[in-house]
């Protein structure tokens, strides 16, 4: 690029909660040990390629507002973009990054040209990763932007589109494998419908199941050791998407026998669009053994849209971090900042400031959740609520061989007459708030 995109801004340092310097971490201290791991090991933060370097600030009502030196759909622009990206990774000191294939290179005139461009950039990435120590959290293929995917990719009524999507994913997962990516994500951006009047639900779900099975087969064929992740989202851009939420995807994976092959990438904004809380989706994925990784962002609650803003409310994140920690963490997943600055935030420094605030909020939530666990009172309250299930008679009801008749007889013989017990919701909320 000739000169640094971020000018003379040096590496971002931890300066502590009292610092008022906008280009410093106040809560995220990468080397600080929390519950036996450093903050960097717990959060595994990643910078996404698309919002930071692919989006130029346009929206449905206005043109681009960002002036970037790489804003050209050619390989020279792609190389400039890579230079700026790795400059940003190194400046922030984040250990990971993520990308879609279309973020990093132009598609060109054919799949062969697209694949060649991606192969060239994969080699360039490998060199930069070696020089900086930055690693790939996950890669993925963009199967939603091109007009060919307007009716979906795997679920498209045209089999040639299905085949093209297979070829594009093969190239993307091969690139991820070559870069030793820790995961590979599949997000069904248009795997859904606009109206049921022209949609064969049964056929499209079968196509999607087969597509995912083909990806699993290819993963094993090439020896990719990373985790395959599906990212739930209820709607947008389609009216209804087949990967609606954690529960829906879990059922889908079981239907096609893929529950041991695929985990989930949970995004805050997508959880909100599904009328769930982020902690609900995290807790449910953990309970089902499907928690894989996290996209850290937030929505504007007034807009009803997936606004992809940087997280800035640590208190809201505490319950989710609690469930992540009690699950044993999310590695080899991480906290991917699938967040973008506002289209009026046009300075390069704004990109850094957004990530600084986002990871600081996550770090605050991490510290609060860890203190909550280490204190033990909160977990004791939860255990007390279910203490009755520790009794042998209660355990017996859940074991094979139990019958309604035997349970009913015990109720009569022992004159069981249960009385309502308070759920003490306000007490639980107050205990959590002590640590925020």
C-alpha positions in Angstrom: 0.0 0.0 0.0 3.0 2.3 0.2 2.1 3.6 3.7 0.3 2.0 6.6 -3.5 2.2 6.4 -3.7 3.0 10.1 -0.9 5.6 9.9 1.3 5.9 13.0 -1.1 4.0 15.3 1.0 1.5 17.1 0.0 -1.8 18.7 -3.0 -1.5 21.0 -1.9 -2.0 24.7 -3.8 -2.8 27.9 -3.8 0.3 30.1 -6.4 -0.7 32.7 -9.9 0.6 33.7 -8.7 4.1 34.6 -7.3 4.8 31.1 -9.1 7.3 29.0 -7.1 6.7 25.9 -9.5 5.5 23.2 -6.8 3.4 21.5 -6.1 1.2 24.5 -7.7 -1.8 26.1 -9.3 -1.0 29.5 -10.5 -4.5 30.5 -9.0 -6.9 27.9 -5.6 -8.0 29.2 -4.7 -10.9 26.9 -2.2 -12.4 29.4 -4.4 -12.1 32.5 -5.2 -15.6 33.9 -8.9 -16.2 34.7 -9.9 -19.6 36.0 -6.7 -21.2 34.8 -6.6 -19.7 31.3 -5.6 -16.3 29.9 -8.2 -14.0 28.6 -6.9 -14.5 25.1 -7.4 -18.3 25.5 -10.9 -17.9 26.9 -12.2 -15.4 24.3 -10.0 -16.3 21.3 -11.1 -13.0 19.6 -11.1 -12.8 15.8 -11.4 -10.0 13.3 -13.8 -10.6 10.4 -12.8 -9.8 6.9 -16.2 -8.8 5.4 -17.5 -6.0 7.6 -14.1 -4.4 8.0 -12.6 -4.7 4.5 -15.5 -5.8 2.2 -18.2 -3.4 3.2 -17.8 0.1 2.0 -20.5 1.8 4.1 -23.4 1.5 1.6 -26.9 0.7 2.7 -30.3 0.3 0.9 -30.7 4.1 0.8 -27.2 5.4 0.2 -24.0 4.9 -1.6 -20.6 3.9 0.0 -19.2 6.3 2.6 -15.8 4.7 3.1 -12.9 5.6 1.0 -10.6 2.6 1.0 -7.5 2.2 -1.3 -8.5 -1.4 -2.2 -12.1 -0.7 -3.3 -11.6 -2.4 -6.7 -12.9 -5.7 -7.8 -9.5 -7.0 -9.0 -6.5 -8.9 -7.6 -4.5 -5.7 -7.0 -7.3 -4.5 -4.8 -7.4 -7.9 -3.1 -3.7 -7.7 -2.3 -4.0 -4.1 -0.9 -6.9 -5.3 1.2 -4.9 -8.2 2.6 -2.1 -5.8 3.5 -4.5 -3.6 5.4 -6.2 -6.6 7.1 -3.0 -8.1 8.5 -1.9 -4.6 9.6 -5.1 -4.4 11.6 -4.8 -7.9 13.0 -1.2 -7.1 14.2 -2.2 -3.7 15.5 -5.0 -5.1 17.6 -3.1 -8.1 18.7 -6.1 -10.4 18.1 -5.0 -14.0 17.6 -7.5 -14.9 14.9 -9.3 -13.7 11.8 -12.2 -15.1 9.7 -13.2 -14.7 6.0 -15.7 -15.6 3.3 -14.1 -16.6 0.0 -15.7 -13.6 -1.8 -14.4 -11.2 0.8 -10.8 -11.8 -0.1 -10.7 -12.2 -3.9 -12.9 -11.2 -6.9 -15.0 -14.1 -8.4 -13.8 -13.4 -11.9 -15.5 -14.7 -15.0 -15.7 -18.4 -14.0 -15.4 -20.8 -11.1 -12.0 -21.7 -12.4 -10.8 -18.1 -12.2 -12.4 -17.7 -8.8 -10.6 -20.8 -7.6 -7.3 -19.6 -9.0 -7.7 -16.2 -7.3 -8.5 -17.9 -4.0 -5.5 -20.2 -4.3 -3.2 -17.2 -4.9 -4.6 -15.4 -1.9 -4.4 -18.5 0.3 -0.6 -18.6 -0.4 -0.4 -14.9 0.4 -2.3 -15.4 3.6 -0.1 -18.3 4.6 3.0 -16.0 4.3 1.4 -13.2 6.3 0.1 -15.6 9.0 3.6 -17.0 9.4 5.1 -13.5 9.7 2.5 -12.2 12.2 1.5 -15.3 14.1 -2.2 -14.6 13.4 -4.3 -17.8 12.9 -7.5 -18.6 11.0 -10.5 -19.2 13.3 -12.7 -20.2 10.4 -13.3 -19.8 6.7 -16.5 -20.0 4.7 -18.0 -19.6 1.3 -20.4 -16.8 0.3 -23.4 -18.6 -1.1 -25.8 -15.7 -1.0 -24.6 -12.6 -2.7 -24.4 -13.6 -6.4 -27.7 -13.5 -8.4 -27.3 -17.3 -9.1 -28.1 -17.8 -5.4 -31.3 -15.7 -5.3 -33.4 -18.8 -4.7 -30.8 -20.4 -2.4 -27.7 -22.5 -2.9 -28.2 -26.1 -1.7 -32.0 -25.6 -1.6 -32.2 -24.1 -5.1 -34.7 -25.6 -7.5 -32.0 -25.6 -10.2 -29.6 -28.6 -9.7 -26.8 -26.7 -11.5 -26.8 -24.1 -8.7 -26.5 -26.9 -6.2 -23.5 -28.2 -8.1 -21.9 -24.8 -8.3 -22.4 -24.3 -4.6 -20.7 -27.7 -4.0 -17.7 -26.6 -6.1 -17.4 -23.3 -4.4 -17.5 -24.8 -0.9 -14.9 -27.4 -1.9 -12.5 -24.6 -2.9 -13.3 -22.7 0.4 -12.8 -25.6 2.7 -9.7 -26.6 0.9 -8.3 -23.1 1.4 -9.3 -23.3 5.1 -7.6 -26.6 5.5 -4.4 -25.3 3.8 -4.4 -22.4 6.3 -4.9 -24.8 9.3 -8.2 -23.2 10.1 -9.7 -24.2 13.5 -13.2 -24.4 12.0 -15.3 -24.1 8.9 -18.7 -22.3 8.9 -21.7 -22.9 6.8 -24.3 -20.1 6.9 -27.4 -20.6 4.8 -27.8 -17.0 3.8 -30.7 -17.8 1.4 -31.5 -21.4 2.4 -35.1 -20.7 3.0 -38.2 -19.3 1.2 -40.0 -16.1 0.4 -43.4 -17.8 -0.1 -44.6 -21.4 0.4 -46.7 -21.1 -2.7 -43.7 -21.9 -4.9 -41.7 -23.9 -2.4 -41.4 -27.7 -1.9 -40.3 -27.8 1.7 -39.6 -31.6 1.8 -37.5 -31.5 -1.3 -35.4 -28.5 -0.2 -34.7 -29.9 3.2 -33.6 -33.1 1.7 -31.3 -31.2 -0.6 -29.8 -29.2 2.3 -29.3 -32.4 4.3 -27.5 -34.0 1.4 -25.4 -30.9 0.8 -24.2 -30.9 4.4 -23.4 -34.6 4.3 -21.3 -34.0 1.2 -19.3 -31.3 3.1 -18.8 -33.7 6.0 -17.5 -36.4 3.6 -15.1 -34.0 2.0 -13.8 -32.9 5.3 -12.8 -36.4 6.2 -11.5 -37.1 2.7 -8.9 -34.3 2.8 -8.1 -34.8 6.5 -9.4 -31.5 7.7 -9.2 -31.6 11.5 -11.3 -28.4 12.2 -14.9 -28.3 13.4 -17.7 -27.9 10.9 -20.1 -25.2 12.2 -23.7 -24.2 11.1 -24.8 -20.7 12.0 -28.5 -20.4 12.8 -30.5 -17.4 11.7 -34.3 -17.1 11.5 -34.9 -14.8 8.6 -33.3 -12.0 6.6 -32.6 -12.0 3.8 -35.3 -14.6 3.2 -38.7 -14.6 4.9 -38.0 -17.8 6.6 -34.7 -19.7 6.8 -34.3 -23.4 7.5 -31.6 -22.8 10.1 -34.0 -20.8 12.3 -32.4 -21.3 15.7 -30.4 -23.8 17.8 -33.3 -26.1 18.4 -34.3 -26.2 14.7 -30.7 -26.9 13.6 -30.3 -29.5 16.3 -33.4 -31.4 15.0 -32.2 -31.1 11.4 -28.7 -32.5 12.3 -30.3 -35.5 14.1 -32.6 -36.1 11.2 -29.7 -36.5 8.8 -27.3 -38.2 11.3 -24.9 -35.3 11.5 -25.2 -34.4 15.2 -21.7 -35.8 15.9 -20.1 -34.1 12.9 -21.4 -30.5 13.1 -21.6 -27.9 15.9 -23.1 -24.5 16.0 -21.8 -20.9 15.6 -24.1 -18.8 17.7 -24.5 -15.1 16.8 -25.9 -12.6 19.2 -27.9 -10.7 16.6 -29.4 -13.8 15.1 -30.6 -15.0 18.5 -32.4 -11.7 19.0 -34.0 -12.0 15.6 -35.4 -15.4 16.6 -36.9 -13.8 19.7 -34.5 -15.6 22.0 -31.8 -14.2 24.3 -28.1 -14.9 23.4 -27.7 -16.8 26.6 -30.6 -19.0 25.7 -29.1 -20.1 22.4 -25.7 -20.6 24.1 -27.1 -22.6 27.0 -29.2 -24.8 24.7 -26.4 -25.5 22.3 -24.2 -26.4 25.3 -26.9 -28.6 26.8 -27.2 -30.5 23.4 -23.4 -30.8 23.1 -23.4 -28.6 20.0 -21.8 -25.3 21.2 -19.0 -24.5 18.8 -18.2 -20.8 18.4 -19.7 -17.3 18.8 -20.2 -14.3 16.6 -20.1 -11.3 19.0 -22.2 -8.4 18.0 -25.5 -6.8 19.0 -28.7 -5.5 17.3 -30.4 -2.2 17.8 -33.5 -3.2 19.7 -35.6 -0.5 18.0 -34.8 -1.5 14.4 -35.8 -5.1 14.2 -32.9 -5.6 11.8 -29.6 -7.4 12.0 -27.5 -4.3 12.6 -24.2 -6.0 13.5 -23.0 -3.5 16.0 -20.1 -4.0 18.3 -21.1 -5.3 21.7 -21.0 -2.6 24.4 -23.1 -3.9 27.2 -21.0 -6.2 29.4 -23.9 -6.9 31.8 -26.0 -8.4 28.9 -23.1 -10.8 28.1 -22.6 -12.1 31.6 -25.2 -15.0 31.5 -23.8 -16.2 28.1 -20.2 -16.1 29.4 -21.4 -18.1 32.5 -22.8 -20.8 30.3 -19.7 -20.8 28.1 -17.4 -21.2 31.1 -19.5 -23.9 32.8 -19.4 -25.7 29.4 -15.6 -25.8 29.6 -15.1 -23.0 27.1 -15.6 -22.8 23.3 -12.2 -23.7 21.9 -11.5 -24.5 19.1 -14.2 -21.9 18.5 -13.8 -18.3 19.6 -15.4 -14.8 19.7 -15.6 -13.6 16.1 -16.4 -9.9 16.0 -19.0 -10.1 13.2 -19.5 -6.4 13.8 -19.2 -3.3 11.7 -18.7 0.4 12.4 -21.6 2.7 11.5 -21.5 4.2 8.0 -20.7 7.6 9.5 -17.6 6.2 11.2 -15.3 6.8 8.3 -11.9 7.1 9.9 -9.6 4.0 9.9 -9.1 4.4 13.6 -12.9 3.8 14.1 -12.3 0.2 13.0 -9.8 -0.3 15.8 -12.0 1.6 18.4 -15.0 -0.6 17.6 -13.0 -3.8 18.3 -11.4 -2.3 21.4 -14.8 -1.6 22.9 -16.2 -4.9 21.8 -13.5 -7.1 23.3 -13.4 -4.9 26.5 -17.1 -5.6 27.0 -16.5 -9.4 26.5 -13.6 -9.2 29.0 -15.7 -7.5 31.6 -18.4 -10.2 31.2 -15.8 -12.9 31.4 -14.5 -11.5 34.7 -18.0 -11.2 36.1 -19.0 -14.7 35.0 -15.8 -16.2 36.5 -16.3 -14.4 39.8 -19.9 -15.7 39.9 -18.6 -19.2 39.4 -15.7 -19.0 41.8 -17.8 -17.5 44.6 -20.1 -20.6 44.4 -23.3 -19.0 45.8 -25.0 -18.8 42.5 -24.3 -22.4 41.6 -25.4 -23.4 45.1 -28.7 -21.7 44.6 -29.2 -23.5 41.3 -28.3 -26.9 42.8 -30.6 -26.3 45.8 -33.6 -25.8 43.4 -33.1 -29.3 42.0 -31.9 -31.0 45.2 -34.9 -33.2 45.5 -33.8 -35.1 42.4 -30.8 -36.4 44.3 -33.0 -38.8 46.4 -33.0 -42.4 45.2 -36.7 -42.5 44.7 -36.5 -39.5 42.4 -33.6 -40.9 40.5 -35.4 -44.2 40.0 -38.2 -42.4 38.1 -35.8 -41.4 35.3 -34.3 -44.9 34.8 -35.4 -47.6 32.4 -37.9 -49.9 34.0 -39.9 -47.1 35.8 -43.6 -47.1 35.1 -46.5 -44.8 35.6 -48.2 -47.4 37.7 -45.3 -47.7 40.1 -44.8 -44.0 40.4 -48.5 -43.5 41.0 -48.5 -46.2 43.7 -45.7 -44.5 45.6 -47.5 -41.2 45.5 -50.5 -42.9 47.1 -48.6 -45.1 49.6 -46.3 -42.2 50.8 -49.1 -39.7 50.8 -47.1 -37.3 48.6 -48.7 -33.9 48.4 -46.1 -31.4 47.0 -46.5 -27.8 47.9 -45.4 -24.9 45.5 -41.8 -23.6 46.1 -40.6 -20.2 45.1 -38.4 -20.0 42.1 -36.8 -17.0 43.6 -36.1 -15.4 40.3 -35.4 -12.0 41.8 -32.8 -13.5 44.1 -31.0 -15.1 41.2 -31.1 -11.8 39.3 -29.7 -9.9 42.3 -26.9 -12.4 42.8 -25.8 -12.0 39.2 -26.0 -8.3 39.4 -23.6 -8.3 42.4 -20.8 -9.2 39.9 -21.6 -6.8 37.1 
